[in-house]
């Protein structure tokens, strides 16, 4: 599997027992998700409750936004959302 897509074979692969990702993005956006955690801090309230992770190939930092009903959307958070440090 490559995210939620069959890799080898390219179709009809056995997904029995697998837990598929809740979100994914294409190769034009990045190539390798690295690490991640849910932000629970108070300093950057606009990130509170979001899962944060990085893409090794692109260097982008992403967050998952809860779309409700078990769906999540990957977004690149604003650099500081107006927060001055």
C-alpha positions in Angstrom: 0.0 0.0 0.0 1.0 3.6 -0.7 -1.3 5.6 1.5 -4.8 4.3 0.6 -3.7 3.1 -2.9 -2.6 -0.4 -4.0 1.1 -0.4 -4.9 2.1 -3.9 -5.8 -0.1 -5.1 -7.4 -1.4 -1.7 -8.5 -5.1 -2.9 -8.3 -6.9 -5.5 -6.2 -4.4 -5.7 -3.4 -5.4 -7.3 -0.1 -6.3 -4.7 2.5 -7.4 -7.2 5.1 -6.3 -6.2 8.6 -4.9 -2.8 7.4 -5.8 0.5 8.9 -5.8 3.1 6.1 -4.8 6.7 6.6 -7.4 9.3 7.5 -5.8 11.8 5.1 -3.3 11.9 2.3 -1.9 14.2 -0.4 -0.3 13.6 -3.8 3.3 13.6 -4.9 3.0 17.2 -6.1 2.6 18.3 -2.5 5.3 16.2 -0.9 6.9 12.7 -0.7 7.4 11.5 2.9 5.4 12.3 6.1 7.7 12.4 9.1 6.5 12.3 12.7 3.6 14.2 14.1 1.6 15.0 17.2 -1.5 16.8 18.4 -0.8 20.4 19.5 -2.3 21.0 22.9 -0.4 24.2 23.8 -1.9 27.6 24.6 0.5 29.9 22.8 -0.8 29.1 19.3 -4.5 28.6 19.9 -5.2 28.4 16.1 -3.3 25.1 16.1 -5.0 23.7 19.2 -6.2 20.1 18.7 -4.6 19.8 15.2 -2.3 17.0 14.3 0.9 18.5 13.1 3.5 16.7 10.9 6.2 17.5 8.4 7.0 16.3 4.9 10.7 15.3 4.6 10.9 16.0 0.8 9.2 19.4 0.6 10.1 20.7 4.1 6.5 21.8 4.5 4.8 21.6 7.9 1.2 20.5 7.7 -1.8 20.1 10.0 -4.9 18.1 9.8 -8.2 19.9 10.2 -11.1 17.9 11.5 -13.9 18.0 8.9 -16.3 16.0 11.1 -17.7 12.6 10.4 -14.2 11.0 10.4 -12.9 13.1 7.6 -9.7 15.2 7.9 -8.2 17.8 5.5 -4.4 18.4 5.3 -3.6 22.1 5.3 -0.4 24.2 5.6 -1.0 26.4 8.7 -0.2 30.1 8.4 3.3 31.1 9.5 2.1 32.7 12.7 -1.5 33.6 12.2 -0.7 37.1 13.5 0.9 35.8 16.7 4.0 37.7 17.7 6.7 35.9 19.7 
